[in-house]
Amino acid sequence: MVMVVFGARGSVGRHVAAGLLAAGERVRVTSRDPGFRAATEVVTADLERPETLPAALEGATKVFVYAKPDGVEGFVEAARSAGVRQVVLLSSAAVVMEGSERNPIAVQHRIVETAVEGSGMDWTFIRPGMFATNTLWWWQAAIRSGGGVRLPYPESETAPVHEKDLAALAVTALTEPGHERRAYTVYGVESLTLRRQVEHIGEAIGRPIAIEVVSEAQAREEMGRTVPAVGVEVIMKQWAARDGIPAETSTVVEEVTGRPGRTFAEWAADHADDFR
């Protein structure tokens, strides 16, 4: 039995591959980089190039994949032809949020979900809310330079999810029965203000991080240097809507894996070197 992990260099995929290997599974990982090396079999493949997929999926029974609308029909065809029985898809909680039909992120992820649902294969959707790793895009450069963080809504609350928890859900779905045709919407275990998240990072690196309140226009311009425009729009809307309002949390990680979900403080400690 071969399990294939697409995006094994990604923040979630790398932990999925490691978890499957630790569980004693036979794992094949893919990368678009022909020079990529890993602790298991590696095949060069690109979800947007269907001709690369048969070699990656040969003999596979289960697959972990991230949502990539471009080329999803080719992926589904290649997976069915290879005899894949189950697809675990990293999707997005945006697909179940109010106004999802107008949210470009939700629309892109739902395209992939719909294609997989109609494939005839079993599927498991993991739909995370805010990734804790998003803070690397937002604040890493400023913090590493020794400066502070500039925020338009420092009291806005989110419930960041640790990427290891998403990977743990995927590994459980791939290795244990009962997760077929299930969709898990995943939020972090606690709602935190952006201010408190910055404080946790400061505690992890051993120095306080100043926070400067700026206008939304300033924040948009600055975030646009590291985040695509569509992402900036979605983030700003979410921050404005949750200003002073607790974010939704979840216990789904513990319910599915048997292990409590990780806190943002744990995530900050795990990633302290990324901010130093």
N, C-alpha and C positions, 0 to 999 in steps of 0.2 A: 504494500500500500504506500503510495507516494502522495505527500501533501505538498502543494506548491504555494509559495508565498511570493506574491508580486510586491514590488516596492520594498524590498528587504533593506534598502539603505534609509528608508524613511523612519520617522520617529516612532511610529507604531509597528510597522512591518518588521523592523529589526528585533523587537521584543517578541513578536509573534513567532518568528523563526527560532529564537533562543528558547522560548517556552516549549515549542514542539520538540526540539532536540532534547531538552531536559526531560520531556515526557517519554523519550525513547522512540519517537516517530522518525520515519524516513522522510527527510525534508529536501526539497529542491527550491532554491531561491532564484529570482530573476532580477536582472538589472539591465538598464539601457547602456551601461558602461561596460564594454568588453574587457576592461582591465579590472573589474571588481572581483575581489577575492573574499571568501567567507569560509566558515568552519564546516561547510557542507557543499553539496553539488550546486554549481552556479550555471545558469543558462542565460545568454544574452537575449532579451526580449523587450518589446515595446508594445504597449496596448494600442497604440495608434498605428501600428504596422502589423496587420493580421497575419502576414506571411511569416512572422517570427514566432507566432504562438504555438503551432503544432509541436515543435521541438520542446518547448517549455512545458506543455501539458501532456506529453506522451506518457501513458501509464498512470496518470494522476487520477485519484479518486475524489480528493477534496482540495479546495482552493481558497486562499485568502486573497482578496483583491480590493483595491481602493476604487472609488468612483471616478471613472474617466468617460464622459459621454462620447467623445470622439473615438470611434472604433468599437463601441460596445457591441454592436451587432456581430463584428468579426470575432470578438472574444466569446460571445455566447455560442456561435457556430463552432468555433474551435474546441470549446470545452465540451459541448455535446458530442462532437465527433470523437474526442479522446475518451469518452466514457466517464467524465466527471459526474459524481453523484451529488455533491453539495458545494455551494458557493457561500462563503462568509464574506459579506461586503461591508466595508467601512463607509458608511453613508453620512448623514447629517441630521441633527434634530430639526434643522430648518424645515424639513419636509412635513413636519407635523405641527408647525407653529402657525398661528393665525396670519393670514395674508401670504401663505406659502406660494400661492399661484403668481404672486407679484415679486417674489424674492428670487433673484437670479441664481443664488447659491442653491436654494431649494429646488428650483426647476432643473438645474443640471444634475443634481443627485437623484431626483425622481425619475429622470430619463433612464438612468442606469438601473434603478430599482425595478422599474416597469419591464425593462428588457430581461432582467434576471427572473422576475416573477413569471414571465411568460415562456421561459425556456424549457420547462418540464423538469428541471433539476430542483432538488431541495435547496433552500436558501435560508440564511440567517442574516438579518440586517442589524448592524450596530450603528446607532444614530447618536453620536456625541453632540453635546452642546458646545460650550466654549472650551477650547483646548488650552490647557495651562501653557503649552509651548508657544501660544500666540504672543505671550509677553516678551519672548525673545525678539519678535519682529517689532514690537512696540517700543521696548525700553532698553534692549541690550546695548545698543551703540552709546546711548546717553550715559548709562551707568558705567560701562567699561571705560569711558573717557574721563570718569571721575565727576561727571556733572550730575544734575538732578533730573527728575522726570517731570514733564510738562503735561498737565491733564486739564481737559475742559470740564470734566465731571468727576472729581476725585471721590465723591460719595456714592457714585453709581456702583451697584452691586452685581456681581456675577458669581457663578459657581464653577470654577475651572476644574477640568478633568485631567488627571494624570494619564499620560500616554501608556504607562504600564498597566493601568486598570483596563483600558480599552483592549490592550493585547491579551490580558488575562481572560477577558470575555471571549475573545476570538479563539484562544487556545481551548477553552472549555467547550465552546460550540463545536470545534473541530474534533475533539477527542472524546466527548461524552454524548450519549443519546439524549433525545428530548428537546433539541434546540432547532429542529427543522421547522421551517416556515414560521419562525418567530422573529419579531422585531423588538430590539431593546433600545429604548431612548435613555441616554445616559447623561446625567448631570453630576457635578461634583458633590461631595458629601456636606459641604458648608457654603453658605452665601457670605461673600466677603466684599467689602468696598475695594475699589481700586487702590485707595490710600493704604488699606491694610495689606494688600498684596505687595505693594512696594515695600512696606515695612518688613514683611516676611523675607523678601529678597535681601534687604539690608541686614537683617539678623543673620541670614545664611552666609553673607560675605564678610560680616564683621564690621560694618560701618553704616551709619545712618545715611539715608538717601533723601535729599531735599525734594519737595514737591512744589511746583509752581503752577498756579491755576491760570490757564490761558483761555482765550476764546475758542469756540468750536472751529471757526475759520482757520485760526492758527494751527489748531490740532490737526485739522484735515490736511493742510499743506505739509506739515511735518511728517505725518503718518504716510502720506502719499509717496515719500521717498523710499519706503521699504515695503509698502503694501499696495497691491493693485487697486485701482479706483473703485471697482465693485466691492472689494472688501472694506475699503474705507467707509463707503456709504452705509453698508450693513452694520459695521461696528459703531459708527456714530449714532445711528438710529437706536441701536440696542442700549448704548450708554445713556443716551438722553431719556429713553423710556424707563430705565431702571435707576434713575438718579434718586437716591434715598429710599429705594424700594427693594426689599429682599428678593433674591433670585430663587428660582425653583431648584431644589436639590433632589437627589435620588439615592436609594439604597440598592439599586439593581445590581451593582458589582458584588456586594456581599450576598445577595439573594442567589445569584447565579454561580459565583465562584466559591462561596463559603469564606471569603476573606474580605474584611472591611476595606472600603475604598480609601485611597490615600488622600491626605489633606494637602492643601497648597503649600503649607510649611514644609511638608516632606518633599514636595516637588522642588521647592526653592533650594532645599539642602542638597538634593540630587543634582541640581544644575548650578550650584554655586560657582563652579569654575567658568561657566559660560558668561557670568557677569563680572568676573574679576579682570 
